[in-house]
Amino acid sequence: MSKQYGNFINGAWIDGDQAIDNVNPSDTDDIVGCYASASAEQMQAAVAAARSALPQWADTTTQFRSDILARVSAELTARKEELGELVSREAGKTRAEGQGEVLRAAQVFQFFSGEAVRYGGENLPSTRPNIGIQISRDPVGVVAAITPWNFPIAIPAWKLAPALAFGNTAILKPSEFTPAIAVELMKILERSGAPAGVVNLVNGTGATTAQGLLQGIDAVSFTGSVATGHKVAQIAVGRMIRVQLEMGGKNPLVILDDADLDVAVECALNGAFYSAGQRCTASSRLIVAEDIHDRFVEALRKRIQAVKVGHALDEDTTIGPVINQSQLDKILEYVEVGKNEGGKLLEGGKRLEGRTPGYYMAPTLFAETVNSMRINREEVFGPFATVIRVRDYDEALYVANDTDFGLSSGICTTSLKHANHFRQNIRSGLTMVNLPTAGLDYHVPFGGVKGSSYGQREQGQYAVDFYTNTKTAYVGY
């Protein structure tokens, strides 16, 4: 029988009414643990705990908060191998990816330990005589962080670290598919000195979250699907609370005739297929100029054929499994959609068998597609990419922008003219030149446009805009 883990509310671990087994996607016979689902009442208890803890926490010194975040960073770094393996077990990431994500979370906490003592306001002269103006920042209040399974510790880190740094209290609701690393993060925060109620953990499904967690808070930061994001936004706007949404992408990677072929192929392979394609910044649309099209496709096929799909913790694995059966079924359904739409399946398109029972999907590549096809309009979220042939740069830019999403984008070219024009005219929050569309730094803003994002940016010093309110004071003298 697997060990059961509760929810963390007001400094105590509390059992739930129901529990969900956390299954290793690399080996479905391996149960990582059994995690309690919080009822609506328990979620409200977490909100109440955060509300009660808010005044004292907001009044702590910036140094006190900074020290706690620094201790979290230090423990994450010291335990990167152990915690990275846990990420690999529950999320299906390769060993290197699991450890890399833990280190990224450590870097985020370290960054915001500095921001905790650096953020501030302004002193400005008034346009009127004998008046001074002071602009300060106050915590926004109680923040709910709703996070996905594809980055189960990095995304909680980049929501919780700034929330706590700037004097807010928080409730984390991780994906029900990856609760294990969230439990470990709560334990680390507790050991690092976070007082009871300042940070809380509730597990559960989206429906339970909407019913219980979004009542009585001051802000919600959400990363997940478009459908769920829209529901969160409707509730948040109806309650007049601050909301931040990151919801996905259908990201283009443009390959021009003058591109370095080796660079372009590696950018496409990494961006489209690494992490089993389960990244909102993945290169799902490969838009290729006709003069390089055939050479690019052939070279990419050879690289795909050399990819090793397998158990996440095997040293020779390039790509691990997808997260669960539901996601695998969705990808396979899109394979059939692509065939029925007239796309040419060049690689993959099928489930693979591994040394252990798992959700293994072959890297899948379609060619001879057009941008109006469903497989080019809808986010598949798996090791799945399409090739769209275009005449030239102008058509490539048009097709790249012809999407309801606008998170990430990329171009492979040796032309400075085209690189600069693309950077300035692509409608996306992120853009890469001769680099994969996936791959981010922690100290700069993250977010998209159109249907990909809503609200203020995440990460870096820009995070202060979401997690604080500005106050303007006029002082006569």
C-alpha positions in Angstrom: 0.0 0.0 0.0 1.4 3.4 -1.0 2.0 6.1 1.6 -0.7 8.7 1.9 0.1 12.4 2.0 -2.3 15.2 3.2 -2.9 18.8 2.4 -0.8 21.5 4.2 -3.1 24.0 5.8 -2.2 26.5 8.5 1.1 24.7 9.3 -0.5 21.3 9.6 -0.8 18.2 7.4 -4.5 17.3 7.1 -6.1 14.3 5.5 -8.7 14.7 2.8 -12.0 13.0 2.2 -10.6 11.3 -0.9 -7.2 10.4 -2.2 -5.6 9.9 -5.6 -2.8 7.5 -6.5 0.1 9.3 -8.2 1.2 7.0 -11.0 4.7 7.0 -12.6 4.1 7.5 -16.3 7.3 5.6 -17.1 6.1 2.6 -15.1 2.4 2.4 -14.4 3.1 -0.4 -11.8 5.0 2.2 -9.7 2.8 4.3 -7.4 4.7 7.4 -6.3 2.3 8.0 -3.4 -1.3 8.5 -2.5 -2.3 12.2 -2.2 -5.4 13.6 -0.4 -7.8 15.7 -2.3 -9.0 18.8 -0.5 -12.7 19.4 -0.1 -14.2 22.8 -0.8 -14.3 23.3 2.9 -10.6 22.5 3.3 -9.8 24.9 0.5 -11.7 27.6 2.2 -9.8 26.7 5.4 -6.6 27.3 3.5 -7.8 30.7 2.3 -8.8 31.6 5.9 -5.4 30.5 7.2 -3.7 32.7 4.6 -6.0 35.6 5.4 -5.2 35.3 9.1 -1.5 35.1 8.5 -1.4 38.0 6.1 -1.1 41.1 8.4 1.9 39.7 10.4 3.6 38.4 7.3 3.2 41.7 5.4 4.7 43.5 8.4 7.9 41.3 8.5 11.1 42.9 7.3 12.2 42.4 3.8 15.3 40.8 5.1 13.3 38.2 7.1 11.4 37.2 3.9 14.6 37.2 1.9 16.4 34.9 4.3 13.5 32.3 4.1 13.6 32.3 0.3 17.4 32.0 0.3 17.1 28.9 2.6 14.6 27.3 0.3 17.0 27.9 -2.6 19.9 26.3 -0.7 18.0 23.2 0.2 16.7 22.7 -3.4 20.2 23.0 -4.7 21.6 20.6 -2.1 18.9 18.0 -2.9 18.8 18.4 -6.7 19.5 14.8 -7.5 17.0 13.3 -5.0 14.2 15.8 -5.9 15.1 15.7 -9.6 14.5 11.9 -9.5 11.1 12.5 -7.9 10.2 15.0 -10.7 11.2 12.3 -13.2 9.1 9.6 -11.5 5.9 11.6 -11.4 6.2 13.8 -14.5 8.1 11.5 -16.9 11.0 13.9 -17.4 14.4 12.6 -18.1 16.9 12.5 -15.2 18.7 15.6 -16.6 15.4 17.5 -17.1 14.2 16.6 -13.6 17.4 17.8 -12.0 17.5 20.9 -14.3 14.0 21.8 -13.2 14.8 21.6 -9.5 17.9 23.8 -10.1 15.7 26.3 -12.0 13.3 26.4 -9.0 16.3 27.1 -6.7 17.5 29.9 -9.0 14.0 31.5 -8.9 13.9 31.4 -5.1 17.4 32.9 -5.0 16.5 35.6 -7.4 13.4 36.7 -5.4 15.4 36.5 -2.2 17.2 39.5 -3.7 14.1 41.2 -5.1 12.5 41.0 -1.6 15.0 43.7 -0.4 15.3 45.5 -3.7 11.8 46.4 -4.8 10.4 49.7 -3.7 8.8 52.9 -4.8 9.6 56.4 -5.9 9.8 59.9 -4.4 8.6 62.5 -6.9 8.1 66.3 -6.8 4.6 67.5 -7.1 3.6 70.0 -9.8 2.3 72.1 -6.9 4.5 73.9 -4.4 5.3 72.5 -0.9 4.1 69.0 -1.7 6.0 65.8 -2.0 4.8 62.5 -3.5 5.7 59.1 -2.3 4.8 56.0 -4.4 5.0 52.7 -2.5 4.1 49.1 -3.1 1.8 47.0 -0.8 1.1 43.3 -1.0 -2.0 42.5 -3.1 -3.1 40.1 -0.3 -4.0 36.4 -0.5 -2.8 34.8 -3.7 -3.9 31.4 -5.2 -1.4 29.7 -7.5 -2.8 27.1 -9.8 0.0 25.1 -11.5 0.2 22.4 -14.2 1.9 19.0 -14.4 4.5 19.8 -17.1 6.8 21.9 -14.9 5.7 20.7 -11.4 8.3 22.6 -9.3 9.6 25.4 -11.6 6.1 27.0 -12.2 5.1 26.8 -8.5 8.5 28.4 -7.7 8.0 31.3 -10.1 4.5 32.0 -8.6 5.2 31.4 -4.9 8.6 33.1 -4.7 7.5 36.5 -5.8 4.2 36.2 -3.9 6.1 35.6 -0.6 8.9 38.0 -1.4 6.5 40.9 -1.7 4.6 40.2 1.5 1.6 38.2 0.2 0.4 34.9 1.6 -0.4 32.0 -0.7 -2.3 28.8 -1.5 -0.7 26.4 -4.0 -3.0 24.1 -5.9 -0.8 21.8 -8.1 -2.0 19.5 -10.8 -3.5 16.3 -9.4 -1.1 14.5 -11.7 2.1 15.8 -10.0 1.5 16.4 -6.3 4.6 14.7 -4.9 7.1 17.5 -5.6 4.6 20.1 -4.4 4.5 18.3 -1.0 8.3 18.3 -0.8 8.3 22.1 -1.6 5.9 22.8 1.2 8.1 20.8 3.6 11.1 22.8 2.5 9.3 26.1 3.0 8.2 25.1 6.4 11.7 24.1 7.4 13.0 27.3 6.0 10.9 29.3 8.4 7.7 30.2 6.7 5.2 30.8 9.5 1.9 28.8 9.7 -0.7 30.0 7.2 1.8 32.0 5.1 1.9 29.2 2.4 -0.6 26.4 2.1 -1.0 23.4 -0.2 -4.4 21.9 -1.4 -4.7 19.1 -3.9 -7.7 18.5 -6.0 -9.3 18.7 -9.4 -10.2 21.8 -11.3 -13.9 21.6 -10.5 -13.2 21.5 -6.8 -10.8 24.4 -7.1 -13.3 26.6 -8.8 -15.8 25.9 -6.1 -13.6 26.3 -3.1 -10.3 28.0 -3.7 -11.3 31.1 -5.7 -13.7 32.4 -3.0 -12.2 34.9 -0.6 -8.8 35.5 -2.3 -7.3 38.7 -3.7 -5.5 37.3 -6.8 -5.1 34.1 -8.8 -2.2 33.1 -11.0 -3.0 30.2 -13.3 -1.0 28.2 -15.7 -2.8 25.4 -17.6 -5.3 24.7 -20.4 -7.2 27.3 -22.4 -10.6 25.9 -21.3 -9.8 25.9 -17.6 -8.1 29.3 -17.9 -11.2 30.9 -19.3 -13.3 29.5 -16.4 -10.8 30.8 -13.9 -10.9 34.2 -15.6 -14.7 34.3 -15.5 -14.8 33.6 -11.8 -12.0 36.1 -11.1 -13.5 38.9 -13.1 -16.9 38.3 -11.6 -15.4 38.7 -8.2 -13.2 41.7 -9.3 -10.0 40.0 -8.2 -6.6 40.2 -10.0 -6.0 37.4 -12.4 -3.0 36.2 -14.4 -3.3 33.5 -17.0 -0.8 31.5 -19.0 -2.6 29.1 -21.3 -0.5 27.6 -24.1 0.6 28.2 -27.6 0.8 26.9 -31.2 4.3 28.2 -31.7 5.9 28.7 -35.1 9.5 28.1 -36.0 10.4 29.7 -39.3 13.2 28.1 -41.4 14.4 30.4 -44.2 16.4 29.3 -47.3 19.6 30.9 -45.9 19.4 29.1 -42.5 22.3 27.0 -41.3 20.6 23.6 -41.8 22.3 21.9 -38.8 21.2 24.7 -36.5 17.6 24.7 -37.9 17.3 20.9 -37.5 18.5 21.0 -33.9 16.2 23.9 -33.1 13.3 22.0 -34.5 14.1 18.7 -32.8 14.7 20.3 -29.4 11.8 22.7 -29.5 9.2 20.2 -30.9 10.1 17.0 -29.2 12.2 17.4 -26.0 10.2 17.0 -22.8 7.9 14.9 -25.0 6.6 18.1 -26.5 4.8 18.9 -23.3 5.8 22.5 -23.2 3.6 25.5 -23.9 6.6 27.0 -25.8 7.1 23.9 -28.0 7.7 24.4 -31.7 4.5 22.7 -33.0 4.5 24.5 -36.4 7.6 24.3 -38.6 7.2 26.8 -41.3 9.8 26.1 -44.0 10.8 28.0 -47.1 10.5 25.9 -50.2 14.1 26.0 -51.4 15.3 24.4 -48.2 12.1 22.4 -47.4 13.1 19.0 -48.7 16.6 19.0 -47.2 15.3 20.2 -43.9 12.6 17.5 -43.7 15.0 14.7 -44.6 17.6 15.9 -42.1 15.0 16.3 -39.3 13.6 12.8 -40.1 17.1 11.3 -39.6 17.4 13.0 -36.2 14.0 11.9 -35.1 14.8 8.3 -36.0 17.9 8.5 -33.7 15.8 9.7 -30.7 15.5 7.1 -27.9 12.1 7.1 -26.2 12.1 5.3 -22.9 11.9 5.2 -19.1 12.6 8.7 -17.8 15.4 7.5 -15.5 17.3 5.4 -18.1 20.6 7.1 -18.9 20.1 6.6 -22.7 16.6 8.1 -22.9 16.2 11.2 -25.0 12.5 11.6 -24.5 10.4 10.2 -21.7 6.7 9.3 -21.7 3.7 11.6 -21.9 2.0 12.3 -18.6 -1.0 9.9 -18.7 -3.3 7.8 -20.7 -5.7 10.6 -21.4 -2.9 12.7 -22.9 -1.6 9.8 -25.0 -5.1 9.2 -26.3 -5.5 12.9 -27.2 -2.2 12.8 -29.2 -3.2 9.6 -31.1 -6.6 11.2 -31.9 -4.7 14.2 -33.5 -2.7 11.7 -35.6 -6.0 10.5 -37.1 -7.2 14.0 -37.5 -4.0 14.9 -39.4 -4.3 11.9 -41.7 -8.0 12.7 -42.4 -7.1 16.3 -43.2 -4.7 15.2 -45.8 -1.4 15.6 -44.0 1.4 13.2 -44.8 2.6 11.2 -41.7 6.4 10.9 -42.1 7.4 9.7 -38.6 5.8 8.3 -35.5 2.1 8.5 -35.1 1.9 5.5 -32.7 2.3 4.3 -29.2 5.6 2.6 -28.3 6.3 -0.3 -25.9 9.0 0.2 -23.3 10.9 -2.1 -20.8 8.2 -1.1 -18.3 4.5 -0.3 -19.0 4.2 3.4 -19.6 2.7 6.1 -21.8 5.3 6.1 -24.5 4.6 8.1 -27.7 6.7 8.0 -30.8 7.9 11.5 -32.0 5.4 12.4 -34.7 6.0 14.5 -37.8 3.5 15.5 -40.5 4.4 17.2 -43.8 2.4 18.6 -46.6 0.1 20.5 -44.2 -1.6 23.8 -44.5 -2.2 26.3 -41.7 -5.9 25.9 -41.8 -5.8 22.3 -40.6 -6.9 21.5 -37.1 -3.4 20.0 -36.4 -2.0 23.5 -37.1 -4.7 25.4 -35.2 -5.1 23.4 -31.9 -2.5 22.7 -29.3 -1.7 19.0 -29.2 0.8 19.1 -26.3 2.9 16.1 -27.1 5.8 15.1 -29.3 4.0 16.2 -32.4 5.0 18.7 -35.1 3.9 19.7 -38.5 5.7 21.1 -41.5 4.2 23.9 -43.5 5.8 24.8 -46.9 5.9 28.5 -47.8 7.3 30.5 -50.7 9.4 33.1 -48.9 9.9 35.2 -45.8 6.8 37.3 -46.3 4.5 34.2 -46.5 6.3 32.7 -43.5 5.7 35.7 -41.3 2.0 35.8 -42.4 1.5 32.1 -41.6 3.4 32.4 -38.3 1.1 35.2 -37.2 -2.0 33.4 -38.4 -3.0 31.8 -35.1 -5.2 32.4 -32.1 -2.1 32.0 -29.9 1.0 34.2 -29.3 3.3 32.7 -26.7 6.6 31.9 -28.3 8.1 31.9 -31.8 11.4 31.5 -33.6 13.3 32.0 -36.8 16.4 30.3 -38.2 18.2 32.5 -40.7 21.6 34.0 -41.3 20.0 37.3 -42.6 20.2 40.1 -40.0 17.5 41.9 -42.0 15.0 39.1 -41.7 15.9 38.3 -38.1 15.3 41.9 -37.0 12.1 42.3 -39.1 10.8 39.0 -37.6 11.6 40.0 -34.1 9.8 43.3 -34.5 6.7 42.0 -36.4 5.9 38.6 -34.9 2.9 38.7 -32.6 4.2 36.7 -29.7 5.4 37.4 -26.2 8.7 35.5 -26.7 10.8 35.2 -29.9 14.0 33.3 -30.6 16.6 33.7 -33.4 18.5 30.6 -34.3 17.4 29.0 -31.0 14.7 26.6 -29.9 11.4 28.3 -29.1 11.5 26.5 -25.7 14.1 27.6 -23.2 13.8 30.5 -20.8 15.8 32.5 -18.3 14.3 33.2 -14.9 15.2 36.9 -14.6 13.3 38.3 -17.5 9.5 38.6 -18.2 7.5 35.6 -19.4 4.2 35.6 -21.2 2.4 35.9 -24.5 -0.3 37.7 -26.4 -3.7 36.9 -27.9 -5.1 33.6 -26.5 -1.9 32.5 -24.8 -1.8 34.9 -21.9 -3.8 37.4 -19.9 -2.7 39.9 -17.2 0.7 41.0 -16.1 3.9 39.2 -16.9 5.5 36.5 -14.8 9.1 36.2 -13.7 11.9 38.7 -13.2 11.4 42.1 -11.7 8.2 42.5 -13.8 6.5 40.1 -11.4 6.2 42.9 -8.8 3.4 44.4 -10.9 1.1 41.4 -10.3 1.9 40.7 -6.7 1.7 44.3 -5.4 -0.6 47.3 -5.4 0.9 50.8 -5.9 -0.1 53.5 -3.4 0.5 57.2 -4.1 0.8 59.5 -1.1 0.8 63.3 -1.2 2.7 65.0 1.7 2.4 68.7 2.4 5.2 70.5 4.2 
